[in-house]
Amino acid sequence: MDSELGPSSIATSDLEMRPTKIRFEYEDDENPQQRADQDETLTESSNLEVEEDAAMCEPSAGEDSMVADDHTSADYYFDSYSHFGIHEEMLKDVVRTKTYQNVIYKNSFLFKDKVVLDVGAGTGILSLFCAKVGAKHVYAVECSSMAGMAQEIVKSNGFSNVITVIKGKIEEIELPVSQVDIIISEWMGYFLLYENMLNTVLYARNKWLVTDGLVLPDKASLYLTAIEDADYKEDKIEFWNSVYGFDMRCIRKQAIAEPLVDIVDSKQIVTNCQLLKTMDISKMEAGDASFTAPFKLVAERDDYIHAFVAYFDVSFTKCHKLTGFSTGPKSRSTHWKQTVLYTEDVLTICQGETVVGDMTVTQNKKNHRDLDITIKYSLNGKNCQVLRTQHYKMR
Ligand SMILES: C[S@@+](CC[C@H](N)C(=O)[O-])C[C@H]1O[C@@H](n2cnc3c(N)ncnc32)[C@H](O)[C@@H]1O
């Protein structure tokens, strides 16, 4: 692990801390706005001249009460997106934001004169990209109070006649139109599925997308690999075995059950990377996000394994050229980092030996934004035989 801050535990309250964690170390990592301006490939859209402001829907009485004391965990989720810090982190994630910008700017033919729905618009950045390449109209739906900022941003950039900001939950709002041609969204959470915003995109797709309409991105895949991570496991997990001479192994049990989000050094990877699951966002059903997938990880050298590592990629297959990005340890870092799931035992593995098993991912029954992950695995090696089932909770 190379994070100075150490891995971040996945707690609902930590959503607000996400902005403090990202660190890019690349030479070309200048001001993203500057980069956006330099990379611009399209001509200015005729939508720049505007006369009137599109109305922004008022929050309902129920949404107003989100600031009151009767918060549910779901409310905390939405509140975490009300602060600009989390949007700053996402916008500064140039792998993420530039990919969306390239998809839109380099495929303007997909957007020209089309009606677009931006699911979870945040600051409205994706809506602005779409408006700029000539979308006929963009509905930017955002449930947090960032919708107010999006409205102001739309206005100050001269797109009020093209972009309508609607404040509310996708599942509760009315759209002024019965169908849209394109749904665009950045819904991915840690471990791809944490936060469960995918269901919101599927809901919008089922309700408003025209037959043969586009969902962007349309493919997402989850991968698994295994790493050597002795020092970090010692520091974060084994630490609890004896704390100033006292047995705190009850906390060790909790620590090992919590996947950690952190950047993994690619040199730590011991095995191949195995595709677990590919989701076709244009066709899948909500239930498909809960699944069991087999894996077979083959050791590429003699080493020890201390953890499994999960990561995802997304792609936009309807572009002129296939476009997407990976959040894997061999790719440039993103704010999603990777998800590390420590193994109870240290696996001593020889080159060519395999860890086989399956991973089950389900939404937590109490809080549907949390994830329950079970990994069953076995190694029948020369120096090590293990058969184990481990349960993890992302919350
Ligand atoms: C990952 S952020 C992406 C923001 C923006 N599209 C961007 O790319 O910078 C997801 C946004 O979706 C909003 N959101 C999540 N669930 C929603 C729902 N059910 N209805 C409306 N907005 C939602 C969140 O408040 C958050 O601002």
The ligand as an SDF file (V2000), in Angstrom:
LIG
                    3D

 27 29  0  0  0  0  0  0  0  0999 V2000
  -20.9610    9.9220   -8.1730 C   0  0  0  0  0  0  0  0  0  0  0  0
  -21.8630   11.4310   -8.1400 S   0  0  0  0  0  0  0  0  0  0  0  0
  -21.6820   12.0160   -9.8160 C   0  0  0  0  0  0  0  0  0  0  0  0
  -21.9690   13.4930   -9.9660 C   0  0  0  0  0  0  0  0  0  0  0  0
  -21.7840   14.0380  -11.3840 C   0  0  0  0  0  0  0  0  0  0  0  0
  -22.6110   13.3440  -12.3470 N   0  0  0  0  0  0  0  0  0  0  0  0
  -20.3500   13.9620  -11.8240 C   0  0  0  0  0  0  0  0  0  0  0  0
  -20.0450   13.1430  -12.6920 O   0  0  0  0  0  0  0  0  0  0  0  0
  -19.5210   14.7020  -11.2780 O   0  0  0  0  0  0  0  0  0  0  0  0
  -23.4980   10.8330   -8.0820 C   0  0  0  0  0  0  0  0  0  0  0  0
  -24.5480   11.9000   -7.8180 C   0  0  0  0  0  0  0  0  0  0  0  0
  -25.8240   11.2820   -7.9240 O   0  0  0  0  0  0  0  0  0  0  0  0
  -26.6800   11.7910   -6.9220 C   0  0  0  0  0  0  0  0  0  0  0  0
  -27.6960   10.7400   -6.6880 N   0  0  0  0  0  0  0  0  0  0  0  0
  -27.5050    9.5360   -6.1170 C   0  0  0  0  0  0  0  0  0  0  0  0
  -28.6520    8.8360   -6.0810 N   0  0  0  0  0  0  0  0  0  0  0  0
  -29.5890    9.6310   -6.6640 C   0  0  0  0  0  0  0  0  0  0  0  0
  -30.9900    9.4750   -6.9190 C   0  0  0  0  0  0  0  0  0  0  0  0
  -31.6340    8.3600   -6.5570 N   0  0  0  0  0  0  0  0  0  0  0  0
  -31.6430   10.4800   -7.5220 N   0  0  0  0  0  0  0  0  0  0  0  0
  -30.9950   11.6200   -7.8780 C   0  0  0  0  0  0  0  0  0  0  0  0
  -29.6740   11.8310   -7.6490 N   0  0  0  0  0  0  0  0  0  0  0  0
  -28.9820   10.8490   -7.0660 C   0  0  0  0  0  0  0  0  0  0  0  0
  -25.7540   12.0540   -5.7420 C   0  0  0  0  0  0  0  0  0  0  0  0
  -26.2970   13.0250   -4.8640 O   0  0  0  0  0  0  0  0  0  0  0  0
  -24.4900   12.5210   -6.4450 C   0  0  0  0  0  0  0  0  0  0  0  0
  -24.4370   13.9170   -6.5560 O   0  0  0  0  0  0  0  0  0  0  0  0
  1  2  1  0
  2  3  1  0
  2 10  1  0
  3  4  1  0
  4  5  1  0
  5  6  1  0
  5  7  1  0
  7  8  2  0
  7  9  1  0
 10 11  1  0
 11 12  1  0
 11 26  1  0
 12 13  1  0
 13 14  1  0
 13 24  1  0
 14 15  1  0
 14 23  1  0
 15 16  2  0
 16 17  1  0
 17 18  1  0
 17 23  2  0
 18 19  1  0
 18 20  2  0
 20 21  1  0
 21 22  2  0
 22 23  1  0
 24 25  1  0
 24 26  1  0
 26 27  1  0
M  CHG  2   2   1   9  -1
M  END
$$$$
